[in-house]
């Protein structure tokens, strides 16, 4: 027999409470059994007793970071930011939920719409922010300065987590209190996107007053959020919110960081995506054999075997000249004809599923012979590549995009945007001439160039879908991205119709959250009629 709702609910909260205590007592990562929003702890007496030392407080803060390298979190970062974009098609052995997303058959039963791992990270941050101040009275070595810098990290991690949620779902519950007692109200309604975005900005500005510039160790400087990391998140949020002048200002702060420098093209692949924590890295999630394998990069992109994702054939060398990012020819020049990224990121000589094999993150080196054949070199430690959230080229091109969008863009803004594009473009096109403004006479030409360069530079890094969604937001028109994603659809009229509706471009709220929280309302596109059908 099926368990009643109350039975299931009680079992869930007992299990989560047990795991939470186990984590706090052992300071290892929490093993979660489900969504954070469906837990209501029986008692938090032990939790209160736990907060005695700086070390204990720090362990909870580190748990928030570790929550981001969990398989469930990583899987959704990749799926939400990349799968529906023009970059990705079916590879080898893709699973049902991902296949349904590719088939434009996304429903509230799809497990990839489950946001539980993200709210677990939010809860770690909320728990730290609630209890950590008490440690000041219990540990004489724990100073106000240490507390404020640690609080700044918690605010920044929480802000980044909410930024993923709001880009994927639009309106989301804004939870700011930890789950610490039975008498709390856990039925939190959704907050509008603009309120969540403002909350994120406020958190980041608050954190900016105390966040560290340097943690004293290189792995910490790349694996924990520094001032440059915080400003990178803030620039991204401002770009999403169309606050272009603010975006440019914080980008300038990052670009003034003398510790950051682009890697050379001949060292780019190995240093950035294989070795990790490179000179251009700003913030990346840390994976290693002792803590956590990067299972999702391994599964989606493969190592020595094919991955379940592939790079779209229609973007390859035989594809549509107006869509492909490499060997782009509709203008008077041939953009990216000899681009390192074309060889390093994809293998256009190896077809899998409906596309080409993805090499980025799993390829250590690519050796080119005189016949221009690429020989891939793999290593077993490609199972533990770090996941790059922000690197210097991202900030360079965020600033370029903001300049190209600001106030219909004065001519000097367009030239400055082009200059920034040339920084990343020439790094990967060493024998090419600089791109000239004369080849991009229209505002839309420069804007499209920035978008193309972002696609070349960040493909498979979980950014492309969000880049396309910024176009939708600016134009308030879902059809504005059909020219990019239309070719990956089957041509089915219903698919095209769905992807022409803005509401359909956001994820549905998983049915489990709707079931347990009566104050949650399903996202508009996915509301069922009385007969169970959905009106498009």
URLINWO-V76839 format. One record per helix or strand of 2 or more residues. SS is the DSSP state (h for helix, s for strand). FROM is the first residue (numbers start at 1). LEN is the number of residues. If there is no record, write none. Layout:
SS | FROM | LEN
SS | FROM | LEN
This chain:
h | 5 | 22
h | 36 | 3
h | 45 | 6
h | 54 | 14
h | 71 | 13
s | 88 | 3
h | 96 | 7
h | 111 | 3
h | 116 | 20
h | 144 | 26
s | 172 | 2
s | 190 | 2
h | 193 | 16
h | 218 | 6
h | 227 | 14
h | 244 | 12
h | 265 | 11
s | 281 | 5
h | 295 | 7
s | 309 | 4
h | 313 | 3
h | 340 | 6
s | 346 | 7
s | 355 | 4
s | 365 | 4
s | 374 | 4
h | 380 | 5
s | 387 | 5
h | 392 | 17
h | 411 | 18
h | 437 | 3
h | 443 | 16
h | 464 | 12
h | 478 | 11
h | 493 | 6
h | 502 | 4
h | 511 | 6
h | 524 | 3
